[in-house]
Amino acid sequence: MKRLSIIPAVAAVLFLGGCIPSIGPEKEEIIQENEDIQPETVLIPEVQLNENYYRTLLPFKKSASRGLIVNQVYSKYDIGEVEEGLLRLSAKNFNPKDHFFQEGQFIDEKTAVRWLSRSSKFDEGLNPPINDKMSPQDISEKAPVYLAHIVEQNYYVKTGDKKVGLAGISIGLAMNSVFYQRDASEAKIPDKTVEQQGMKMAETIVKRMRQMEGVGDVPITIGLFKQQSRSSIVPGTYFATTVVDKGKDAPAGWKEVNEKFVLLPAASNDDNYRDVNMTFENLKQDVNEYFPGYVSIVGTAFYSDTTLKSLKINIPIQFYGKNEVVALTQYMTSLVMKYYPDIEVEVSVTSVNGPESLIMKKPGEKEPTIHIYSY
């Protein structure tokens, strides 16, 4: 098990010769608990923003495969959600109250590149092989690229005085729902195929990770994420998850993840979101009544288990002055409290100059947080 030593947030100290100098005359011995892994000195922030956010071990370490996501994931919306969604899944197994976060450190860039490749290019490739005899249609039908990206997250807990140890790993597999050829042609991948391929790849990845130095027998959470198409303006979501128990190298079973992002205003024929859509239309009408011209107000609603959990509203404006921004922000705050008292809401007002104001409200809050930029 990988061990890290801790330093308090009020002091910076050096690790040398197996002990950490303290502020004062006494020194505190740090025990090396794993001969295979070099211990490191880390800092844990004292402040936790809220109960849903993990405190991150410092200095911050980027995932070795982080840069690959830009080339592999089609949508900017998916780039953020594939990581944020995995945090939500992880929180169900690794409580943010007593677990600390670090970006994945076990899957390095070389490994990630090989795993994301076709098996005809690298033996370790998880995507299906192709050959020169296959036509573009053959590739689209029989051997599309299923796996687009791998996200790794590491979670730690305190194991003793001034020590933390690896408590679990989460892996997110971003799966393609549409396969794009180099000639710009595209082919939709059936949901059942995406699911089967994702589960198969997850088993292979877990077995490989169990062989990695430092991983040990910690639990591994796996999430399968379905990307949206390139043209989508809402992110994809995780659709299945499993936990590989301590010491095991294969999932015991999978659970459905019932999450969905819905663009508002929604299609008029979508009965599933009729009430939410009507509320949003009423909000738009109120805004347009007092601020003519704001017809492009759009929202992204997040559902979990068919329940509306949060809403992000974007209001692009033509900038005429700060007084207009202040007036619109004040009025929008009242509308948010009127229409959405019990869910999390974020409202962004933007212009060609950039962000103008931000309204953030947590469920049940009497007074939202409001910020007007450069005011």
ZAROLO-626914 format. One record per residue (C-alpha): residue number from 1; residue in three letters; x, y negated, z. Coordinates in pm, whole numbers, padded with zeros to 5 digits. Layout:
! residues N
  num  residu       u       v       w
  NUM     ALA       X       Y       Z
...
END
This chain:
! residues 375
  num  residu       u       v       w
    1     MET   00000   00000   00000
    2     LYS   00132  -00340  -00096
    3     ARG   00205  -00564   00203
    4     LEU   00250  -00937   00222
    5     SER   00355  -01137   00524
    6     ILE   00161  -01450   00621
    7     ILE   00267  -01799   00719
    8     PRO   00023  -02048   00872
    9     ALA  -00107  -02336   00661
   10     VAL   00072  -02593   00874
   11     ALA   00422  -02464   00812
   12     ALA   00648  -02357   00528
   13     VAL   00911  -02100   00616
   14     LEU   01160  -01872   00444
   15     PHE   01170  -01495   00432
   16     LEU   01519  -01371   00501
   17     GLY   01662  -01050   00642
   18     GLY   01324  -00911   00753
   19     CYS   01218  -01197   00980
   20     ILE   01048  -01536   00955
   21     PRO   01186  -01833   01145
   22     SER   00914  -02011   01342
   23     ILE   00883  -02374   01444
   24     GLY   01041  -02366   01789
   25     PRO   01304  -02159   01967
   26     GLU   01149  -01813   01913
   27     LYS   01150  -01599   01601
   28     GLU   00877  -01356   01499
   29     GLU   00983  -01025   01349
   30     ILE   00802  -00911   01034
   31     ILE   00795  -00536   00982
   32     GLN   00848  -00395   00634
   33     GLU   00566  -00140   00605
   34     ASN   00632  -00014   00253
   35     GLU   00984   00056   00141
   36     ASP   00883   00055  -00227
   37     ILE   00745  -00299  -00235
   38     GLN   00951  -00604  -00147
   39     PRO   00763  -00807   00117
   40     GLU   00671  -01164   00034
   41     THR   00583  -01471   00235
   42     VAL   00239  -01615   00164
   43     LEU   00016  -01891   00293
   44     ILE  -00357  -01854   00361
   45     PRO  -00558  -02179   00336
   46     GLU  -00743  -02263   00656
   47     VAL  -01045  -02403   00471
   48     GLN  -01299  -02178   00296
   49     LEU  -01522  -02389   00068
   50     ASN  -01826  -02172   00141
   51     GLU  -01911  -01814   00226
   52     ASN  -01917  -01710  -00140
   53     TYR  -01562  -01826  -00220
   54     TYR  -01253  -01627  -00140
   55     ARG  -00952  -01796   00012
   56     THR  -00662  -01751  -00229
   57     LEU  -00316  -01643  -00123
   58     LEU  -00054  -01911  -00191
   59     PRO   00167  -01976  -00378
   60     PHE  -00087  -01909  -00653
   61     LYS   00016  -01629  -00887
   62     LYS  -00133  -01615  -01235
   63     SER  -00233  -01283  -01380
   64     ALA   00033  -01160  -01618
   65     SER  -00233  -01092  -01882
   66     ARG  -00421  -01419  -01831
   67     GLY  -00326  -01584  -02162
   68     LEU  -00461  -01295  -02367
   69     ILE  -00822  -01383  -02289
   70     VAL  -00820  -01687  -02517
   71     ASN  -00741  -01472  -02821
   72     GLN  -00962  -01177  -02734
   73     VAL  -01283  -01333  -02599
   74     TYR  -01494  -01511  -02862
   75     SER  -01688  -01764  -02655
   76     LYS  -01563  -02024  -02408
   77     TYR  -01869  -01939  -02201
   78     ASP  -01764  -01574  -02181
   79     ILE  -01408  -01669  -02086
   80     GLY  -01532  -01818  -01760
   81     GLU  -01810  -01573  -01685
   82     VAL  -01605  -01255  -01729
   83     GLU  -01397  -01372  -01429
   84     GLU  -01674  -01536  -01224
   85     GLY  -01908  -01242  -01270
   86     LEU  -01639  -01002  -01151
   87     LEU  -01600  -01215  -00838
   88     ARG  -01973  -01167  -00766
   89     LEU  -01944  -00791  -00809
   90     SER  -01632  -00782  -00593
   91     ALA  -01800  -00973  -00311
   92     LYS  -02039  -00680  -00263
   93     ASN  -01745  -00452  -00183
   94     PHE  -01477  -00692  -00055
   95     ASN  -01639  -00942   00182
   96     PRO  -01512  -01300   00121
   97     LYS  -01530  -01356   00496
   98     ASP  -01228  -01138   00570
   99     HIS  -01074  -01068   00228
  100     PHE  -00827  -01286   00040
  101     PHE  -00800  -01324  -00336
  102     GLN  -00507  -01297  -00573
  103     GLU  -00515  -01273  -00951
  104     GLY  -00421  -00931  -01084
  105     GLN  -00052  -00845  -01053
  106     PHE  -00041  -00479  -01154
  107     ILE  -00142  -00488  -01521
  108     ASP   00136  -00687  -01688
  109     GLU   00114  -00849  -02031
  110     LYS   00290  -00566  -02215
  111     THR   00060  -00308  -02060
  112     ALA  -00251  -00512  -02135
  113     VAL  -00151  -00560  -02499
  114     ARG  -00097  -00188  -02544
  115     TRP  -00421  -00090  -02372
  116     LEU  -00622  -00338  -02580
  117     SER  -00470  -00208  -02905
  118     ARG  -00593   00073  -03124
  119     SER  -00457   00416  -03045
  120     SER  -00319   00428  -03401
  121     LYS  -00083   00142  -03310
  122     PHE   00011   00244  -02955
  123     ASP  -00050   00578  -02790
  124     GLU  -00191   00395  -02487
  125     GLY  -00443   00204  -02700
  126     LEU  -00801   00234  -02578
  127     ASN  -00967   00120  -02900
  128     PRO  -01030   00381  -03173
  129     PRO  -00768   00455  -03439
  130     ILE  -00792   00353  -03803
  131     ASN  -00601   00447  -04118
  132     ASP  -00540   00307  -04466
  133     LYS  -00805   00529  -04620
  134     MET  -01087   00370  -04420
  135     SER  -01294   00099  -04586
  136     PRO  -01410  -00211  -04393
  137     GLN  -01754  -00054  -04372
  138     ASP  -01607   00269  -04232
  139     ILE  -01421   00070  -03968
  140     SER  -01731  -00128  -03870
  141     GLU  -01945   00185  -03842
  142     LYS  -01699   00436  -03700
  143     ALA  -01411   00247  -03539
  144     PRO  -01494  -00108  -03433
  145     VAL  -01290  -00277  -03161
  146     TYR  -01493  -00207  -02848
  147     LEU  -01266  -00344  -02574
  148     ALA  -01174  -00713  -02601
  149     HIS  -01013  -00793  -02268
  150     ILE  -00922  -00655  -01925
  151     VAL  -00954  -00871  -01613
  152     GLU  -00781  -00766  -01292
  153     GLN  -00840  -00911  -00945
  154     ASN  -00664  -00812  -00621
  155     TYR  -00810  -00834  -00271
  156     TYR  -00621  -00837   00059
  157     VAL  -00704  -00812   00430
  158     LYS  -00507  -00875   00744
  159     THR  -00339  -00556   00860
  160     GLY  -00179  -00696   01171
  161     ASP  -00022  -01005   01317
  162     LYS   00126  -01213   01032
  163     LYS   00066  -00942   00771
  164     VAL  -00182  -00875   00492
  165     GLY  -00216  -00563   00282
  166     LEU  -00386  -00470  -00042
  167     ALA  -00743  -00364   00033
  168     GLY  -00890  -00323  -00313
  169     ILE  -00871  -00396  -00685
  170     SER  -01143  -00507  -00925
  171     ILE  -01127  -00447  -01299
  172     GLY  -01356  -00612  -01552
  173     LEU  -01379  -00474  -01905
  174     ALA  -01504  -00727  -02161
  175     MET  -01680  -00521  -02429
  176     ASN  -01771  -00648  -02775
  177     SER  -02138  -00650  -02876
  178     VAL  -02044  -00768  -03226
  179     PHE  -01739  -00658  -03426
  180     TYR  -01590  -00918  -03661
  181     GLN  -01377  -00811  -03957
  182     ARG  -01096  -01021  -04102
  183     ASP  -01313  -01092  -04407
  184     ALA  -01566  -01264  -04174
  185     SER  -01816  -00978  -04201
  186     GLU  -01973  -00864  -03877
  187     ALA  -02144  -00557  -03737
  188     LYS  -02357  -00530  -03424
  189     ILE  -02250  -00257  -03183
  190     PRO  -02545  -00072  -03023
  191     ASP  -02585  -00128  -02648
  192     LYS  -02570   00245  -02578
  193     THR  -02240   00273  -02762
  194     VAL  -02097  -00024  -02572
  195     GLU  -02198   00142  -02245
  196     GLN  -02055   00485  -02334
  197     GLN  -01726   00345  -02457
  198     GLY  -01689   00118  -02156
  199     MET  -01744   00399  -01907
  200     LYS  -01502   00625  -02090
  201     MET  -01231   00356  -02097
  202     ALA  -01288   00274  -01730
  203     GLU  -01209   00631  -01629
  204     THR  -00886   00624  -01828
  205     ILE  -00779   00291  -01678
  206     VAL  -00840   00408  -01320
  207     LYS  -00628   00718  -01372
  208     ARG  -00348   00506  -01517
  209     MET  -00363   00252  -01236
  210     ARG  -00339   00522  -00971
  211     GLN   00007   00594  -01111
  212     MET   00122   00232  -01079
  213     GLU   00364   00141  -00805
  214     GLY   00191  -00037  -00519
  215     VAL  -00170   00049  -00611
  216     GLY  -00189   00344  -00376
  217     ASP  -00529   00483  -00282
  218     VAL  -00725   00158  -00241
  219     PRO  -01086   00139  -00369
  220     ILE  -01122   00012  -00726
  221     THR  -01433  -00174  -00841
  222     ILE  -01509  -00157  -01214
  223     GLY  -01747  -00385  -01402
  224     LEU  -01854  -00358  -01767
  225     PHE  -01916  -00696  -01934
  226     LYS  -02096  -00738  -02267
  227     GLN  -01974  -01034  -02469
  228     GLN  -02216  -01247  -02665
  229     SER  -02167  -01335  -03031
  230     ARG  -01938  -01619  -03139
  231     SER  -02236  -01848  -03200
  232     SER  -02395  -01800  -02858
  233     ILE  -02410  -02098  -02623
  234     VAL  -02486  -01889  -02315
  235     PRO  -02241  -01640  -02163
  236     GLY  -02269  -01265  -02157
  237     THR  -02308  -01072  -01833
  238     TYR  -02194  -00761  -01652
  239     PHE  -02435  -00474  -01715
  240     ALA  -02285  -00184  -01518
  241     THR  -02058  -00136  -01219
  242     THR  -01904   00139  -01011
  243     VAL  -01668   00180  -00718
  244     VAL  -01393   00438  -00732
  245     ASP  -01357   00537  -00368
  246     LYS  -01032   00537  -00176
  247     GLY  -00795   00800  -00309
  248     LYS  -01022   00902  -00598
  249     ASP  -00927   00868  -00964
  250     ALA  -01273   00876  -01123
  251     PRO  -01610   00703  -01062
  252     ALA  -01877   00905  -00884
  253     GLY  -02158   00725  -01069
  254     TRP  -02260   00394  -01225
  255     LYS  -02514   00130  -01121
  256     GLU  -02700  -00111  -01348
  257     VAL  -02621  -00480  -01303
  258     ASN  -02935  -00681  -01378
  259     GLU  -02806  -01029  -01463
  260     LYS  -02899  -01262  -01747
  261     PHE  -02835  -01619  -01866
  262     VAL  -03126  -01792  -02038
  263     LEU  -03106  -02109  -02244
  264     LEU  -03371  -02370  -02158
  265     PRO  -03597  -02474  -02317
  266     ALA  -03655  -02106  -02394
  267     ALA  -03827  -01972  -02704
  268     SER  -04198  -02049  -02684
  269     ASN  -04291  -01682  -02737
  270     ASP  -04082  -01552  -02446
  271     ASP  -04338  -01472  -02176
  272     ASN  -04070  -01359  -01929
  273     TYR  -03963  -01718  -01868
  274     ARG  -04293  -01902  -01923
  275     ASP  -04313  -02060  -01575
  276     VAL  -03947  -02160  -01560
  277     ASN  -03968  -02301  -01912
  278     MET  -04276  -02505  -01828
  279     THR  -04106  -02653  -01523
  280     PHE  -03804  -02747  -01731
  281     GLU  -04024  -02905  -01999
  282     ASN  -04197  -03111  -01729
  283     LEU  -03859  -03233  -01606
  284     LYS  -03758  -03331  -01960
  285     GLN  -04086  -03515  -02008
  286     ASP  -04035  -03712  -01686
  287     VAL  -03684  -03813  -01794
  288     ASN  -03793  -03915  -02143
  289     GLU  -04078  -04122  -02003
  290     TYR  -03844  -04354  -01817
  291     PHE  -03526  -04305  -02020
  292     PRO  -03628  -04279  -02388
  293     GLY  -03388  -04093  -02612
  294     TYR  -03274  -03810  -02383
  295     VAL  -03428  -03538  -02598
  296     SER  -03122  -03312  -02596
  297     ILE  -03141  -03215  -02230
  298     VAL  -03056  -02843  -02208
  299     GLY  -03028  -02599  -01922
  300     THR  -02875  -02260  -01856
  301     ALA  -03070  -02051  -01605
  302     PHE  -02903  -01760  -01427
  303     TYR  -03117  -01465  -01327
  304     SER  -03019  -01181  -01095
  305     ASP  -03260  -00890  -01051
  306     THR  -03525  -01094  -01242
  307     THR  -03503  -01377  -00986
  308     LEU  -03391  -01728  -01085
  309     LYS  -03075  -01794  -00882
  310     SER  -02923  -02108  -01031
  311     LEU  -02962  -02366  -01305
  312     LYS  -02710  -02585  -01486
  313     ILE  -02848  -02890  -01668
  314     ASN  -02650  -03090  -01923
  315     ILE  -02757  -03442  -02021
  316     PRO  -02551  -03605  -02297
  317     ILE  -02614  -03980  -02324
  318     GLN  -02509  -04273  -02537
  319     PHE  -02316  -04483  -02292
  320     TYR  -02453  -04836  -02245
  321     GLY  -02318  -04914  -01899
  322     LYS  -02269  -04789  -01546
  323     ASN  -02603  -04926  -01431
  324     GLU  -02775  -04690  -01673
  325     VAL  -02572  -04397  -01541
  326     VAL  -02656  -04488  -01181
  327     ALA  -03027  -04524  -01257
  328     LEU  -03044  -04194  -01447
  329     THR  -02848  -04010  -01177
  330     GLN  -03072  -04141  -00902
  331     TYR  -03386  -04041  -01089
  332     MET  -03250  -03698  -01182
  333     THR  -03170  -03636  -00816
  334     SER  -03532  -03693  -00723
  335     LEU  -03649  -03461  -01002
  336     VAL  -03410  -03187  -00894
  337     MET  -03549  -03202  -00539
  338     LYS  -03905  -03205  -00675
  339     TYR  -03880  -02917  -00920
  340     TYR  -03600  -02698  -00779
  341     PRO  -03596  -02719  -00398
  342     ASP  -03501  -02354  -00343
  343     ILE  -03232  -02274  -00600
  344     GLU  -02878  -02388  -00675
  345     VAL  -02873  -02666  -00934
  346     GLU  -02591  -02852  -01108
  347     VAL  -02661  -03152  -01332
  348     SER  -02388  -03297  -01555
  349     VAL  -02436  -03633  -01726
  350     THR  -02182  -03689  -02003
  351     SER  -02110  -03939  -02278
  352     VAL  -01854  -03972  -02556
  353     ASN  -01623  -04110  -02286
  354     GLY  -01642  -03786  -02086
  355     PRO  -01817  -03697  -01756
  356     GLU  -02032  -03978  -01617
  357     SER  -02200  -03825  -01312
  358     LEU  -02254  -03497  -01131
  359     ILE  -02536  -03374  -00908
  360     MET  -02493  -03054  -00708
  361     LYS  -02757  -02902  -00482
  362     LYS  -02755  -02583  -00281
  363     PRO  -03077  -02392  -00202
  364     GLY  -03278  -02567   00069
  365     GLU  -03049  -02870   00088
  366     LYS  -03223  -03197   00176
  367     GLU  -02951  -03413   00025
  368     PRO  -02760  -03304  -00284
  369     THR  -02398  -03398  -00344
  370     ILE  -02375  -03683  -00599
  371     HIS  -02069  -03825  -00771
  372     ILE  -02056  -04106  -01025
  373     TYR  -01720  -04115  -01199
  374     SER  -01516  -04438  -01198
  375     TYR  -01777  -04623  -00994
END
